[in-house]
Amino acid sequence: MTVLKTSTVFEKKWLATQVDAAAACPILEGSVSFTPNTISWFLPRHIDPLISSGQFQLLEVHMGVNGQRLDAAEMAARRYTLTVNDIHIIVEIPIGAVGGYFKSHVQGDQYLASYTIEPMIEMLWTEDSTHEDTRYKVLLPITTPLLSRPPQIIDNTIPEERVFKVLLGPFGSDVALMNITFPSEVLSVADCHVRGINVLEHMSPNSSSKVFILEVPFTDRVVLQMREMGITVYTLHMTLGLVVLPEFAPFSHTAYLDAKLVDNVPPSISGACDYQNFYVLVKYGTHGFNFQTIVGNQILTPRLAQQYGFMENGTHFSFAVPFSSPDVVFESVQSSTIRNRLDVVLNNVETSKKIKEFSMACNSILPLTECFPNGTMTAWAVKLESVPSLNPSQLTLKDPTCGPVFSDDRYAYFVFTANSCGTTRKFLSNVMLYENEISLPDEFEMKQDSKNEEPEFELKVSCYYDINKTHAVALHARPRRSEPYAENAKGELQVEMRLALDDSYSAFHRVEDYPVAKYLQQPLYFEVELMRSTNSKVSVELENCWATLDEDRTSQPRWNLIINGCANPVDPYQLILHPVWPDDRVQYPSHFKRFEVSMFAFSEDKENLSQQVFVHCDMVICDARNPRGGVCTGLCSNQENKVKGKRRSVSDEDAFKRVSSGPIILS
């Protein structure tokens, strides 16, 4: 400590007064020590120059800053400590604590800082010899050596927000940011704000330090981009130009930042078609299979997916929708083609918002009008998207009594002759034209007009017959090698129904396996085959299938599975028709029909279930060269619209076959 003593003498004529004074001031050397985070000040408890006698009693010790005493609570808040032992009074102050301040320095473009504070110790003691109290204050300005305070780069970037967010600091309050140097340009702080680059300055609560926050959008030209393997890497290189005030001592700090962002690829839909199906491929995109698929107006449920041959492999799925599906709409018709359209929509599961919409239109070949040499004319009328309220069963020819021989909610099929149902005849130069028209009767047309503004449905049916036609035939004769031989005979086509072990239809239960045991609701896979036929023009179609308790196909009770080629609409477990594809066993797919039904039992009462069922089917053998209508069209018939004006002839009976399978017992 540095001691200063003074003596002052006041003299009068017969009197002299001497006043002695002493002061002891601490010095940094030997009394102050530094660690990277703390300042420690050691003040002797017994200040010899100030105490005249050897015995004294220390009554009070207080601490303060800048000449102001602090209470215990304020000291604790600032994390100051004051301790007294037999030798020293010790004060410990954290570097950077409230009450002091930082001063910035620059050496060799390196940022350094010093911390300055002026602590105070106030003591009260009494001496035993004089019994006088002495109150003494000691103030010591302390400045730390230069401290290495390299600025920290804290990257708070969230790639999904597409903005670099960088925190740089801390710096002293006397540091200012002047500009930012990027690889391609130098921008002042004002230029950054104009460009959309945010530069923010945040002071600490005690204003002793500050940090700078920079926000640079990924879209700014100073940000470099590199894309590979579905990931985009954004890179930001920048050098911050800073100065220390008021000296304007310059220094800089460089930051290198990278952010990776997985490309947000939405799901996609693509498709193709052949002569009878739409084929749809849906790729998941970045977030996988997290959407709802709408096909037409229906949600793609597991059951509907099974009907459409749904296949999935982890990155995409596919399915096939037949042109005849109710999820397909008809846009337009021409003489021999129908313009079909399939709509597929992907919805967000949580918000139900549309993620992706897809529409695909393809033509299917269907001769809407056929003209036969015997004067028979057939015509198909289809319900177009432009007339959604049309009921095809209400359509008629010019003669309102001539309705369709088959109809459902999408089709109407007419069979008539050239001299019936109001058909007109017109002679042209070399042909004879027969015409008719399919439309709604007047009473239905008036009701439709009163409800909406849909266009009128009108379909013209025309057949041209040559009046005079000569065919040239070329003949080339050669000697006969053998006598011709022909044997007339009448054969019968056979149809067989069998029960497959699984949906691959590669193995089947043998006759000796019956009765076959199945669990309730276990799938039953039936196959019907037209045997020993090599005619590719012939096909087998299921007209009606049902189940009974007994082997007798006419017994009761009876549960319908297929009615007029359609699955029973009131069956809670809908029958599924499976497509048949050529393979080593199947040469002609048209000779096969496959369907799946869940195992069930007849309920005798609420507690007793029947133990066996038999399945029976009526089939129709169809010849493409001799149109028959009904199920031979490959379309099912609406049960609410009965077949009108056409009965099965006796000569047709040979084309109808009956088969049965069973018993199948409930296990």
Summary of the structure (lengths in Angstrom):
residues: 667
radius of gyration: 50.4
end to end distance: 106.8
largest distance: 183.3
contacts: 1825
relative contact order: 0.06
helix: 8%
strand: 51%
